[in-house]
Amino acid sequence: MKGLLEVIAKSLVEHPDEVVVTEQETEKGLVLELKVAPSDMGKVIGKQGRIARAIRSVIKAAASREDKKVIVEIE
């Protein structure tokens, strides 16, 4: 999941070297934290959060194939 999120985020931003994805295991499931450069934040979130919602949908679909619960947080 971490690799998939990195590939998606790096393809969207202007500074792909500043994309950082960390993962934590919690009681809720796997939490993926995405950090990008401040100037790229709008590109990852999109108008009214549409791109962020799409990223979460793709990650959730990939996780469901492995019977995992994944939460994506954009910071």
N, CA, C and O atoms as a Tripos MOL2 file, in Angstrom:
@<TRIPOS>MOLECULE
protein
  300   299    75     0     0
PROTEIN
NO_CHARGES

@<TRIPOS>ATOM
      1 N           0.8160   -1.1920    0.0000 N.3       1 MET1
      2 CA          0.0000    0.0000    0.0000 C.3       1 MET1
      3 C           0.8650    1.2630    0.0000 C.2       1 MET1
      4 O           0.5650    2.2420   -0.6840 O.2       1 MET1
      5 N           1.9290    1.2170    0.7710 N.am      2 LYS2
      6 CA          2.8140    2.3820    0.8770 C.3       2 LYS2
      7 C           3.3970    2.7380   -0.4830 C.2       2 LYS2
      8 O           3.4330    3.9100   -0.8560 O.2       2 LYS2
      9 N           3.8510    1.7440   -1.2190 N.am      3 GLY3
     10 CA          4.4340    1.9700   -2.5370 C.3       3 GLY3
     11 C           3.4280    2.5390   -3.5230 C.2       3 GLY3
     12 O           3.7550    3.4260   -4.3110 O.2       3 GLY3
     13 N           2.2040    2.0270   -3.4770 N.am      4 LEU4
     14 CA          1.1590    2.5200   -4.3650 C.3       4 LEU4
     15 C           0.8570    3.9880   -4.0900 C.2       4 LEU4
     16 O           0.7130    4.7770   -5.0240 O.2       4 LEU4
     17 N           0.7610    4.3550   -2.8250 N.am      5 LEU5
     18 CA          0.4950    5.7470   -2.4630 C.3       5 LEU5
     19 C           1.6380    6.6560   -2.9010 C.2       5 LEU5
     20 O           1.4010    7.7730   -3.3610 O.2       5 LEU5
     21 N           2.8720    6.1860   -2.7620 N.am      6 GLU6
     22 CA          4.0310    6.9800   -3.2040 C.3       6 GLU6
     23 C           3.9950    7.2260   -4.7030 C.2       6 GLU6
     24 O           4.2350    8.3460   -5.1540 O.2       6 GLU6
     25 N           3.6990    6.2010   -5.4730 N.am      7 VAL7
     26 CA          3.6550    6.3370   -6.9330 C.3       7 VAL7
     27 C           2.5630    7.3240   -7.3480 C.2       7 VAL7
     28 O           2.7900    8.1720   -8.2110 O.2       7 VAL7
     29 N           1.4010    7.2210   -6.7490 N.am      8 ILE8
     30 CA          0.2990    8.1310   -7.0810 C.3       8 ILE8
     31 C           0.6780    9.5640   -6.7350 C.2       8 ILE8
     32 O           0.5000   10.4690   -7.5500 O.2       8 ILE8
     33 N           1.2000    9.7740   -5.5300 N.am      9 ALA9
     34 CA          1.5270   11.1300   -5.0850 C.3       9 ALA9
     35 C           2.6510   11.7370   -5.9170 C.2       9 ALA9
     36 O           2.5830   12.9100   -6.2820 O.2       9 ALA9
     37 N           3.6770   10.9590   -6.2190 N.am     10 LYS10
     38 CA          4.8070   11.4800   -6.9880 C.3      10 LYS10
     39 C           4.4060   11.8630   -8.4060 C.2      10 LYS10
     40 O           5.0100   12.7560   -9.0010 O.2      10 LYS10
     41 N           3.3990   11.1990   -8.9480 N.am     11 SER11
     42 CA          2.9580   11.5360  -10.2970 C.3      11 SER11
     43 C           2.1280   12.8190  -10.3250 C.2      11 SER11
     44 O           1.9500   13.4120  -11.3890 O.2      11 SER11
     45 N           1.6230   13.2520   -9.1800 N.am     12 LEU12
     46 CA          0.7780   14.4370   -9.1200 C.3      12 LEU12
     47 C           1.5420   15.7260   -8.8310 C.2      12 LEU12
     48 O           1.1170   16.8000   -9.2570 O.2      12 LEU12
     49 N           2.6510   15.6380   -8.1210 N.am     13 VAL13
     50 CA          3.3170   16.8300   -7.5980 C.3      13 VAL13
     51 C           4.4700   17.3020   -8.4810 C.2      13 VAL13
     52 O           4.9500   16.5650   -9.3420 O.2      13 VAL13
     53 N           4.9060   18.5430   -8.2520 N.am     14 GLU14
     54 CA          6.0460   19.1040   -8.9810 C.3      14 GLU14
     55 C           7.3740   18.7500   -8.3150 C.2      14 GLU14
     56 O           8.4130   18.7470   -8.9740 O.2      14 GLU14
     57 N           7.3490   18.4510   -7.0140 N.am     15 HIS15
     58 CA          8.5580   18.1050   -6.2690 C.3      15 HIS15
     59 C           8.4350   16.6720   -5.7440 C.2      15 HIS15
     60 O           8.1800   16.4730   -4.5560 O.2      15 HIS15
     61 N           8.6140   15.6710   -6.6180 N.am     16 PRO16
     62 CA          8.4260   14.2820   -6.1740 C.3      16 PRO16
     63 C           9.4490   13.8170   -5.1420 C.2      16 PRO16
     64 O           9.2050   12.8480   -4.4230 O.2      16 PRO16
     65 N          10.5950   14.5010   -5.0610 N.am     17 ASP17
     66 CA         11.5980   14.1080   -4.0850 C.3      17 ASP17
     67 C          11.1910   14.4660   -2.6560 C.2      17 ASP17
     68 O          11.7840   13.9620   -1.7030 O.2      17 ASP17
     69 N          10.1900   15.3280   -2.4970 N.am     18 GLU18
     70 CA          9.7320   15.7200   -1.1600 C.3      18 GLU18
     71 C           8.5150   14.9260   -0.6830 C.2      18 GLU18
     72 O           7.9570   15.2190    0.3740 O.2      18 GLU18
     73 N           8.1060   13.9250   -1.4600 N.am     19 VAL19
     74 CA          6.9780   13.0800   -1.0580 C.3      19 VAL19
     75 C           7.4710   12.0570   -0.0450 C.2      19 VAL19
     76 O           8.4200   11.3170   -0.3060 O.2      19 VAL19
     77 N           6.8140   12.0220    1.1170 N.am     20 VAL20
     78 CA          7.1730   11.0740    2.1730 C.3      20 VAL20
     79 C           5.9130   10.3590    2.6280 C.2      20 VAL20
     80 O           4.9170   10.9950    2.9720 O.2      20 VAL20
     81 N           5.9620    9.0350    2.6280 N.am     21 VAL21
     82 CA          4.8340    8.2290    3.1080 C.3      21 VAL21
     83 C           5.3250    7.4010    4.2820 C.2      21 VAL21
     84 O           6.3010    6.6580    4.1720 O.2      21 VAL21
     85 N           4.6330    7.5390    5.4110 N.am     22 THR22
     86 CA          4.9560    6.7220    6.5800 C.3      22 THR22
     87 C           3.7440    5.8640    6.9170 C.2      22 THR22
     88 O           2.6040    6.2510    6.6590 O.2      22 THR22
     89 N           4.0010    4.7080    7.4910 N.am     23 GLU23
     90 CA          2.8840    3.8390    7.8590 C.3      23 GLU23
     91 C           2.9790    3.4480    9.3310 C.2      23 GLU23
     92 O           4.0590    3.2200    9.8750 O.2      23 GLU23
     93 N           1.8110    3.3830    9.9450 N.am     24 GLN24
     94 CA          1.7080    2.9930   11.3460 C.3      24 GLN24
     95 C           0.5920    1.9690   11.4770 C.2      24 GLN24
     96 O          -0.4550    2.0910   10.8410 O.2      24 GLN24
     97 N           0.8200    0.9830   12.2900 N.am     25 GLU25
     98 CA         -0.1990   -0.0190   12.5700 C.3      25 GLU25
     99 C          -0.9380    0.3950   13.8320 C.2      25 GLU25
    100 O          -0.3150    0.5750   14.8790 O.2      25 GLU25
    101 N          -2.2540    0.5500   13.7530 N.am     26 THR26
    102 CA         -3.0650    0.9170   14.9100 C.3      26 THR26
    103 C          -4.1800   -0.1070   15.0750 C.2      26 THR26
    104 O          -4.3010   -1.0490   14.2920 O.2      26 THR26
    105 N          -4.9910    0.0950   16.1090 N.am     27 GLU27
    106 CA         -6.1160   -0.8160   16.3110 C.3      27 GLU27
    107 C          -7.1830   -0.6270   15.2440 C.2      27 GLU27
    108 O          -7.9790   -1.5350   15.0020 O.2      27 GLU27
    109 N          -7.2150    0.5380   14.6020 N.am     28 LYS28
    110 CA         -8.1700    0.8000   13.5220 C.3      28 LYS28
    111 C          -7.7360    0.1470   12.2140 C.2      28 LYS28
    112 O          -8.5700   -0.1330   11.3530 O.2      28 LYS28
    113 N          -6.4500   -0.0950   12.0640 N.am     29 GLY29
    114 CA         -5.9130   -0.6600   10.8320 C.3      29 GLY29
    115 C          -4.5840   -0.0010   10.5090 C.2      29 GLY29
    116 O          -3.9120    0.5320   11.3910 O.2      29 GLY29
    117 N          -4.2170   -0.0420    9.2580 N.am     30 LEU30
    118 CA         -2.9680    0.5510    8.7990 C.3      30 LEU30
    119 C          -3.2160    2.0140    8.4460 C.2      30 LEU30
    120 O          -4.1130    2.3230    7.6620 O.2      30 LEU30
    121 N          -2.4220    2.9150    9.0250 N.am     31 VAL31
    122 CA         -2.5520    4.3450    8.7610 C.3      31 VAL31
    123 C          -1.3720    4.7820    7.9120 C.2      31 VAL31
    124 O          -0.2180    4.6280    8.3140 O.2      31 VAL31
    125 N          -1.6610    5.3290    6.7340 N.am     32 LEU32
    126 CA         -0.6310    5.8510    5.8470 C.3      32 LEU32
    127 C          -0.6810    7.3680    5.9030 C.2      32 LEU32
    128 O          -1.7200    7.9700    5.6300 O.2      32 LEU32
    129 N           0.4400    7.9890    6.2560 N.am     33 GLU33
    130 CA          0.5170    9.4460    6.3200 C.3      33 GLU33
    131 C           1.3020    9.9430    5.1220 C.2      33 GLU33
    132 O           2.4420    9.5340    4.9010 O.2      33 GLU33
    133 N           0.6870   10.8300    4.3490 N.am     34 LEU34
    134 CA          1.3160   11.3820    3.1540 C.3      34 LEU34
    135 C           1.7310   12.8140    3.4330 C.2      34 LEU34
    136 O           0.9100   13.6430    3.8260 O.2      34 LEU34
    137 N           3.0110   13.1000    3.2280 N.am     35 LYS35
    138 CA          3.5230   14.4590    3.4000 C.3      35 LYS35
    139 C           4.1300   14.9030    2.0750 C.2      35 LYS35
    140 O           4.9230   14.1820    1.4700 O.2      35 LYS35
    141 N           3.7430   16.1080    1.6280 N.am     36 VAL36
    142 CA          4.2740   16.6780    0.3900 C.3      36 VAL36
    143 C           4.7450   18.0970    0.6760 C.2      36 VAL36
    144 O           4.5040   18.6340    1.7570 O.2      36 VAL36
    145 N           5.4150   18.6950   -0.2950 N.am     37 ALA37
    146 CA          5.8610   20.0830   -0.1510 C.3      37 ALA37
    147 C           4.6300   20.9900   -0.0220 C.2      37 ALA37
    148 O           3.5950   20.7130   -0.6280 O.2      37 ALA37
    149 N           4.7350   22.0610    0.7580 N.am     38 PRO38
    150 CA          3.5840   22.9640    0.9270 C.3      38 PRO38
    151 C           3.0420   23.5130   -0.3930 C.2      38 PRO38
    152 O           1.8390   23.7400   -0.5170 O.2      38 PRO38
    153 N           3.9040   23.7250   -1.3650 N.am     39 SER39
    154 CA          3.4390   24.2400   -2.6560 C.3      39 SER39
    155 C           2.6660   23.1890   -3.4580 C.2      39 SER39
    156 O           1.9220   23.5420   -4.3730 O.2      39 SER39
    157 N           2.8300   21.9140   -3.1330 N.am     40 ASP40
    158 CA          2.1390   20.8330   -3.8370 C.3      40 ASP40
    159 C           0.8730   20.3660   -3.1280 C.2      40 ASP40
    160 O           0.1760   19.4830   -3.6290 O.2      40 ASP40
    161 N           0.5700   20.9360   -1.9850 N.am     41 MET41
    162 CA         -0.5760   20.4720   -1.2060 C.3      41 MET41
    163 C          -1.8820   20.5740   -1.9910 C.2      41 MET41
    164 O          -2.7140   19.6690   -1.9350 O.2      41 MET41
    165 N          -2.0590   21.6580   -2.7130 N.am     42 GLY42
    166 CA         -3.2910   21.8390   -3.4890 C.3      42 GLY42
    167 C          -3.4450   20.8140   -4.5940 C.2      42 GLY42
    168 O          -4.5650   20.4290   -4.9290 O.2      42 GLY42
    169 N          -2.3460   20.3690   -5.1610 N.am     43 LYS43
    170 CA         -2.4000   19.3680   -6.2330 C.3      43 LYS43
    171 C          -2.7970   18.0070   -5.7000 C.2      43 LYS43
    172 O          -3.4220   17.2190   -6.4090 O.2      43 LYS43
    173 N          -2.4420   17.7260   -4.4670 N.am     44 VAL44
    174 CA         -2.7790   16.4270   -3.8690 C.3      44 VAL44
    175 C          -4.2190   16.4260   -3.3580 C.2      44 VAL44
    176 O          -4.9020   15.4030   -3.4110 O.2      44 VAL44
    177 N          -4.6740   17.5740   -2.8660 N.am     45 ILE45
    178 CA         -6.0320   17.6540   -2.3300 C.3      45 ILE45
    179 C          -7.0530   17.8810   -3.4420 C.2      45 ILE45
    180 O          -8.0960   17.2260   -3.4620 O.2      45 ILE45
    181 N          -6.7720   18.7930   -4.3600 N.am     46 GLY46
    182 CA         -7.6920   19.0620   -5.4670 C.3      46 GLY46
    183 C          -8.8400   19.9570   -5.0420 C.2      46 GLY46
    184 O          -9.0140   20.2550   -3.8600 O.2      46 GLY46
    185 N          -9.6220   20.3800   -6.0280 N.am     47 LYS47
    186 CA        -10.7680   21.2350   -5.7480 C.3      47 LYS47
    187 C         -11.8010   20.4530   -4.9560 C.2      47 LYS47
    188 O         -12.2170   19.3630   -5.3490 O.2      47 LYS47
    189 N         -12.2010   21.0240   -3.8450 N.am     48 GLN48
    190 CA        -13.1870   20.4330   -2.9300 C.3      48 GLN48
    191 C         -12.7860   19.0250   -2.4840 C.2      48 GLN48
    192 O         -13.6460   18.2130   -2.1410 O.2      48 GLN48
    193 N         -11.4790   18.7340   -2.4870 N.am     49 GLY49
    194 CA        -10.9940   17.4500   -1.9990 C.3      49 GLY49
    195 C         -11.2200   16.2820   -2.9300 C.2      49 GLY49
    196 O         -11.1670   15.1320   -2.4940 O.2      49 GLY49
    197 N         -11.4710   16.5460   -4.2020 N.am     50 ARG50
    198 CA        -11.7900   15.4580   -5.1330 C.3      50 ARG50
    199 C         -10.6090   14.5200   -5.3670 C.2      50 ARG50
    200 O         -10.7870   13.3020   -5.4050 O.2      50 ARG50
    201 N          -9.4220   15.0650   -5.5230 N.am     51 ILE51
    202 CA         -8.2570   14.2070   -5.7820 C.3      51 ILE51
    203 C          -7.9230   13.3910   -4.5330 C.2      51 ILE51
    204 O          -7.6030   12.2060   -4.6290 O.2      51 ILE51
    205 N          -7.9980   14.0260   -3.3660 N.am     52 ALA52
    206 CA         -7.7410   13.3020   -2.1140 C.3      52 ALA52
    207 C          -8.7450   12.1630   -1.9440 C.2      52 ALA52
    208 O          -8.3800   11.0680   -1.5180 O.2      52 ALA52
    209 N          -9.9860   12.4170   -2.2710 N.am     53 ARG53
    210 CA        -11.0230   11.3890   -2.1640 C.3      53 ARG53
    211 C         -10.7340   10.2490   -3.1470 C.2      53 ARG53
    212 O         -10.9260    9.0790   -2.8170 O.2      53 ARG53
    213 N         -10.2750   10.5930   -4.3490 N.am     54 ALA54
    214 CA         -9.9580    9.5680   -5.3420 C.3      54 ALA54
    215 C          -8.7590    8.7250   -4.9030 C.2      54 ALA54
    216 O          -8.7510    7.5070   -5.0810 O.2      54 ALA54
    217 N          -7.7500    9.3800   -4.3300 N.am     55 ILE55
    218 CA         -6.5800    8.6450   -3.8290 C.3      55 ILE55
    219 C          -7.0180    7.6670   -2.7400 C.2      55 ILE55
    220 O          -6.6040    6.5080   -2.7370 O.2      55 ILE55
    221 N          -7.8480    8.1350   -1.8270 N.am     56 ARG56
    222 CA         -8.3240    7.2510   -0.7480 C.3      56 ARG56
    223 C          -9.1290    6.0800   -1.3020 C.2      56 ARG56
    224 O          -9.0330    4.9660   -0.7880 O.2      56 ARG56
    225 N          -9.9220    6.3230   -2.3460 N.am     57 SER57
    226 CA        -10.7140    5.2450   -2.9490 C.3      57 SER57
    227 C          -9.8260    4.1830   -3.5810 C.2      57 SER57
    228 O         -10.0840    2.9890   -3.4290 O.2      57 SER57
    229 N          -8.7820    4.6070   -4.2890 N.am     58 VAL58
    230 CA         -7.8750    3.6560   -4.9290 C.3      58 VAL58
    231 C          -7.1390    2.8290   -3.8770 C.2      58 VAL58
    232 O          -7.0170    1.6120   -4.0150 O.2      58 VAL58
    233 N          -6.6550    3.4820   -2.8390 N.am     59 ILE59
    234 CA         -5.9390    2.7680   -1.7760 C.3      59 ILE59
    235 C          -6.8810    1.8070   -1.0440 C.2      59 ILE59
    236 O          -6.5000    0.6810   -0.7250 O.2      59 ILE59
    237 N          -8.1000    2.2560   -0.7830 N.am     60 LYS60
    238 CA         -9.0720    1.3940   -0.1020 C.3      60 LYS60
    239 C          -9.4190    0.1790   -0.9550 C.2      60 LYS60
    240 O          -9.5810   -0.9220   -0.4270 O.2      60 LYS60
    241 N          -9.5360    0.3690   -2.2720 N.am     61 ALA61
    242 CA         -9.8320   -0.7540   -3.1610 C.3      61 ALA61
    243 C          -8.6790   -1.7530   -3.1820 C.2      61 ALA61
    244 O          -8.9040   -2.9630   -3.1680 O.2      61 ALA61
    245 N          -7.4430   -1.2480   -3.2160 N.am     62 ALA62
    246 CA         -6.2790   -2.1360   -3.2000 C.3      62 ALA62
    247 C          -6.1850   -2.8800   -1.8700 C.2      62 ALA62
    248 O          -5.8090   -4.0520   -1.8350 O.2      62 ALA62
    249 N          -6.5220   -2.2050   -0.7910 N.am     63 ALA63
    250 CA         -6.4630   -2.8300    0.5330 C.3      63 ALA63
    251 C          -7.5430   -3.8960    0.6900 C.2      63 ALA63
    252 O          -7.3180   -4.9130    1.3460 O.2      63 ALA63
    253 N          -8.6980   -3.6760    0.1010 N.am     64 SER64
    254 CA         -9.7890   -4.6400    0.2520 C.3      64 SER64
    255 C          -9.4570   -5.9610   -0.4450 C.2      64 SER64
    256 O          -9.9670   -7.0130   -0.0620 O.2      64 SER64
    257 N          -8.6070   -5.9030   -1.4630 N.am     65 ARG65
    258 CA         -8.1870   -7.1370   -2.1250 C.3      65 ARG65
    259 C          -7.3460   -7.9940   -1.1910 C.2      65 ARG65
    260 O          -7.2840   -9.2130   -1.3480 O.2      65 ARG65
    261 N          -6.6960   -7.3560   -0.2150 N.am     66 GLU66
    262 CA         -5.8600   -8.0760    0.7490 C.3      66 GLU66
    263 C          -6.5350   -8.1900    2.1200 C.2      66 GLU66
    264 O          -5.8980   -8.5760    3.1000 O.2      66 GLU66
    265 N          -7.8060   -7.8570    2.1810 N.am     67 ASP67
    266 CA         -8.5900   -7.8980    3.4320 C.3      67 ASP67
    267 C          -7.9460   -7.0810    4.5390 C.2      67 ASP67
    268 O          -7.8430   -7.5400    5.6770 O.2      67 ASP67
    269 N          -7.5160   -5.8740    4.2090 N.am     68 LYS68
    270 CA         -6.9360   -4.9600    5.1820 C.3      68 LYS68
    271 C          -7.7460   -3.6830    5.2210 C.2      68 LYS68
    272 O          -8.4500   -3.3520    4.2660 O.2      68 LYS68
    273 N          -7.6450   -2.9720    6.3240 N.am     69 LYS69
    274 CA         -8.2630   -1.6640    6.4260 C.3      69 LYS69
    275 C          -7.1420   -0.6280    6.4450 C.2      69 LYS69
    276 O          -6.2390   -0.6860    7.2800 O.2      69 LYS69
    277 N          -7.2130    0.3140    5.5140 N.am     70 VAL70
    278 CA         -6.1680    1.3310    5.3840 C.3      70 VAL70
    279 C          -6.8040    2.7100    5.4660 C.2      70 VAL70
    280 O          -7.8390    2.9650    4.8510 O.2      70 VAL70
    281 N          -6.1790    3.5920    6.2280 N.am     71 ILE71
    282 CA         -6.6160    4.9800    6.3750 C.3      71 ILE71
    283 C          -5.5090    5.8570    5.8160 C.2      71 ILE71
    284 O          -4.3470    5.7010    6.1890 O.2      71 ILE71
    285 N          -5.8620    6.7890    4.9150 N.am     72 VAL72
    286 CA         -4.8830    7.6920    4.3190 C.3      72 VAL72
    287 C          -5.0820    9.0660    4.9310 C.2      72 VAL72
    288 O          -6.1710    9.6360    4.8650 O.2      72 VAL72
    289 N          -4.0110    9.5960    5.5340 N.am     73 GLU73
    290 CA         -4.0340   10.9400    6.0980 C.3      73 GLU73
    291 C          -3.0600   11.8050    5.3120 C.2      73 GLU73
    292 O          -1.9100   11.4200    5.1000 O.2      73 GLU73
    293 N          -3.5180   12.9660    4.8840 N.am     74 ILE74
    294 CA         -2.6800   13.9020    4.1410 C.3      74 ILE74
    295 C          -2.3000   15.0370    5.0770 C.2      74 ILE74
    296 O          -3.1640   15.7210    5.6260 O.2      74 ILE74
    297 N          -0.9940   15.2310    5.2540 N.am     75 GLU75
    298 CA         -0.5280   16.2710    6.1780 C.3      75 GLU75
    299 C           0.2750   17.3110    5.4460 C.2      75 GLU75
    300 O           0.7510   18.2670    6.0590 O.2      75 GLU75
@<TRIPOS>BOND
     1     1     2 1
     2     2     3 1
     3     3     4 2
     4     3     5 am
     5     5     6 1
     6     6     7 1
     7     7     8 2
     8     7     9 am
     9     9    10 1
    10    10    11 1
    11    11    12 2
    12    11    13 am
    13    13    14 1
    14    14    15 1
    15    15    16 2
    16    15    17 am
    17    17    18 1
    18    18    19 1
    19    19    20 2
    20    19    21 am
    21    21    22 1
    22    22    23 1
    23    23    24 2
    24    23    25 am
    25    25    26 1
    26    26    27 1
    27    27    28 2
    28    27    29 am
    29    29    30 1
    30    30    31 1
    31    31    32 2
    32    31    33 am
    33    33    34 1
    34    34    35 1
    35    35    36 2
    36    35    37 am
    37    37    38 1
    38    38    39 1
    39    39    40 2
    40    39    41 am
    41    41    42 1
    42    42    43 1
    43    43    44 2
    44    43    45 am
    45    45    46 1
    46    46    47 1
    47    47    48 2
    48    47    49 am
    49    49    50 1
    50    50    51 1
    51    51    52 2
    52    51    53 am
    53    53    54 1
    54    54    55 1
    55    55    56 2
    56    55    57 am
    57    57    58 1
    58    58    59 1
    59    59    60 2
    60    59    61 am
    61    61    62 1
    62    62    63 1
    63    63    64 2
    64    63    65 am
    65    65    66 1
    66    66    67 1
    67    67    68 2
    68    67    69 am
    69    69    70 1
    70    70    71 1
    71    71    72 2
    72    71    73 am
    73    73    74 1
    74    74    75 1
    75    75    76 2
    76    75    77 am
    77    77    78 1
    78    78    79 1
    79    79    80 2
    80    79    81 am
    81    81    82 1
    82    82    83 1
    83    83    84 2
    84    83    85 am
    85    85    86 1
    86    86    87 1
    87    87    88 2
    88    87    89 am
    89    89    90 1
    90    90    91 1
    91    91    92 2
    92    91    93 am
    93    93    94 1
    94    94    95 1
    95    95    96 2
    96    95    97 am
    97    97    98 1
    98    98    99 1
    99    99   100 2
   100    99   101 am
   101   101   102 1
   102   102   103 1
   103   103   104 2
   104   103   105 am
   105   105   106 1
   106   106   107 1
   107   107   108 2
   108   107   109 am
   109   109   110 1
   110   110   111 1
   111   111   112 2
   112   111   113 am
   113   113   114 1
   114   114   115 1
   115   115   116 2
   116   115   117 am
   117   117   118 1
   118   118   119 1
   119   119   120 2
   120   119   121 am
   121   121   122 1
   122   122   123 1
   123   123   124 2
   124   123   125 am
   125   125   126 1
   126   126   127 1
   127   127   128 2
   128   127   129 am
   129   129   130 1
   130   130   131 1
   131   131   132 2
   132   131   133 am
   133   133   134 1
   134   134   135 1
   135   135   136 2
   136   135   137 am
   137   137   138 1
   138   138   139 1
   139   139   140 2
   140   139   141 am
   141   141   142 1
   142   142   143 1
   143   143   144 2
   144   143   145 am
   145   145   146 1
   146   146   147 1
   147   147   148 2
   148   147   149 am
   149   149   150 1
   150   150   151 1
   151   151   152 2
   152   151   153 am
   153   153   154 1
   154   154   155 1
   155   155   156 2
   156   155   157 am
   157   157   158 1
   158   158   159 1
   159   159   160 2
   160   159   161 am
   161   161   162 1
   162   162   163 1
   163   163   164 2
   164   163   165 am
   165   165   166 1
   166   166   167 1
   167   167   168 2
   168   167   169 am
   169   169   170 1
   170   170   171 1
   171   171   172 2
   172   171   173 am
   173   173   174 1
   174   174   175 1
   175   175   176 2
   176   175   177 am
   177   177   178 1
   178   178   179 1
   179   179   180 2
   180   179   181 am
   181   181   182 1
   182   182   183 1
   183   183   184 2
   184   183   185 am
   185   185   186 1
   186   186   187 1
   187   187   188 2
   188   187   189 am
   189   189   190 1
   190   190   191 1
   191   191   192 2
   192   191   193 am
   193   193   194 1
   194   194   195 1
   195   195   196 2
   196   195   197 am
   197   197   198 1
   198   198   199 1
   199   199   200 2
   200   199   201 am
   201   201   202 1
   202   202   203 1
   203   203   204 2
   204   203   205 am
   205   205   206 1
   206   206   207 1
   207   207   208 2
   208   207   209 am
   209   209   210 1
   210   210   211 1
   211   211   212 2
   212   211   213 am
   213   213   214 1
   214   214   215 1
   215   215   216 2
   216   215   217 am
   217   217   218 1
   218   218   219 1
   219   219   220 2
   220   219   221 am
   221   221   222 1
   222   222   223 1
   223   223   224 2
   224   223   225 am
   225   225   226 1
   226   226   227 1
   227   227   228 2
   228   227   229 am
   229   229   230 1
   230   230   231 1
   231   231   232 2
   232   231   233 am
   233   233   234 1
   234   234   235 1
   235   235   236 2
   236   235   237 am
   237   237   238 1
   238   238   239 1
   239   239   240 2
   240   239   241 am
   241   241   242 1
   242   242   243 1
   243   243   244 2
   244   243   245 am
   245   245   246 1
   246   246   247 1
   247   247   248 2
   248   247   249 am
   249   249   250 1
   250   250   251 1
   251   251   252 2
   252   251   253 am
   253   253   254 1
   254   254   255 1
   255   255   256 2
   256   255   257 am
   257   257   258 1
   258   258   259 1
   259   259   260 2
   260   259   261 am
   261   261   262 1
   262   262   263 1
   263   263   264 2
   264   263   265 am
   265   265   266 1
   266   266   267 1
   267   267   268 2
   268   267   269 am
   269   269   270 1
   270   270   271 1
   271   271   272 2
   272   271   273 am
   273   273   274 1
   274   274   275 1
   275   275   276 2
   276   275   277 am
   277   277   278 1
   278   278   279 1
   279   279   280 2
   280   279   281 am
   281   281   282 1
   282   282   283 1
   283   283   284 2
   284   283   285 am
   285   285   286 1
   286   286   287 1
   287   287   288 2
   288   287   289 am
   289   289   290 1
   290   290   291 1
   291   291   292 2
   292   291   293 am
   293   293   294 1
   294   294   295 1
   295   295   296 2
   296   295   297 am
   297   297   298 1
   298   298   299 1
   299   299   300 2
@<TRIPOS>SUBSTRUCTURE
     1 MET1         2 RESIDUE 1 A MET
     2 LYS2         6 RESIDUE 1 A LYS
     3 GLY3        10 RESIDUE 1 A GLY
     4 LEU4        14 RESIDUE 1 A LEU
     5 LEU5        18 RESIDUE 1 A LEU
     6 GLU6        22 RESIDUE 1 A GLU
     7 VAL7        26 RESIDUE 1 A VAL
     8 ILE8        30 RESIDUE 1 A ILE
     9 ALA9        34 RESIDUE 1 A ALA
    10 LYS10       38 RESIDUE 1 A LYS
    11 SER11       42 RESIDUE 1 A SER
    12 LEU12       46 RESIDUE 1 A LEU
    13 VAL13       50 RESIDUE 1 A VAL
    14 GLU14       54 RESIDUE 1 A GLU
    15 HIS15       58 RESIDUE 1 A HIS
    16 PRO16       62 RESIDUE 1 A PRO
    17 ASP17       66 RESIDUE 1 A ASP
    18 GLU18       70 RESIDUE 1 A GLU
    19 VAL19       74 RESIDUE 1 A VAL
    20 VAL20       78 RESIDUE 1 A VAL
    21 VAL21       82 RESIDUE 1 A VAL
    22 THR22       86 RESIDUE 1 A THR
    23 GLU23       90 RESIDUE 1 A GLU
    24 GLN24       94 RESIDUE 1 A GLN
    25 GLU25       98 RESIDUE 1 A GLU
    26 THR26      102 RESIDUE 1 A THR
    27 GLU27      106 RESIDUE 1 A GLU
    28 LYS28      110 RESIDUE 1 A LYS
    29 GLY29      114 RESIDUE 1 A GLY
    30 LEU30      118 RESIDUE 1 A LEU
    31 VAL31      122 RESIDUE 1 A VAL
    32 LEU32      126 RESIDUE 1 A LEU
    33 GLU33      130 RESIDUE 1 A GLU
    34 LEU34      134 RESIDUE 1 A LEU
    35 LYS35      138 RESIDUE 1 A LYS
    36 VAL36      142 RESIDUE 1 A VAL
    37 ALA37      146 RESIDUE 1 A ALA
    38 PRO38      150 RESIDUE 1 A PRO
    39 SER39      154 RESIDUE 1 A SER
    40 ASP40      158 RESIDUE 1 A ASP
    41 MET41      162 RESIDUE 1 A MET
    42 GLY42      166 RESIDUE 1 A GLY
    43 LYS43      170 RESIDUE 1 A LYS
    44 VAL44      174 RESIDUE 1 A VAL
    45 ILE45      178 RESIDUE 1 A ILE
    46 GLY46      182 RESIDUE 1 A GLY
    47 LYS47      186 RESIDUE 1 A LYS
    48 GLN48      190 RESIDUE 1 A GLN
    49 GLY49      194 RESIDUE 1 A GLY
    50 ARG50      198 RESIDUE 1 A ARG
    51 ILE51      202 RESIDUE 1 A ILE
    52 ALA52      206 RESIDUE 1 A ALA
    53 ARG53      210 RESIDUE 1 A ARG
    54 ALA54      214 RESIDUE 1 A ALA
    55 ILE55      218 RESIDUE 1 A ILE
    56 ARG56      222 RESIDUE 1 A ARG
    57 SER57      226 RESIDUE 1 A SER
    58 VAL58      230 RESIDUE 1 A VAL
    59 ILE59      234 RESIDUE 1 A ILE
    60 LYS60      238 RESIDUE 1 A LYS
    61 ALA61      242 RESIDUE 1 A ALA
    62 ALA62      246 RESIDUE 1 A ALA
    63 ALA63      250 RESIDUE 1 A ALA
    64 SER64      254 RESIDUE 1 A SER
    65 ARG65      258 RESIDUE 1 A ARG
    66 GLU66      262 RESIDUE 1 A GLU
    67 ASP67      266 RESIDUE 1 A ASP
    68 LYS68      270 RESIDUE 1 A LYS
    69 LYS69      274 RESIDUE 1 A LYS
    70 VAL70      278 RESIDUE 1 A VAL
    71 ILE71      282 RESIDUE 1 A ILE
    72 VAL72      286 RESIDUE 1 A VAL
    73 GLU73      290 RESIDUE 1 A GLU
    74 ILE74      294 RESIDUE 1 A ILE
    75 GLU75      298 RESIDUE 1 A GLU
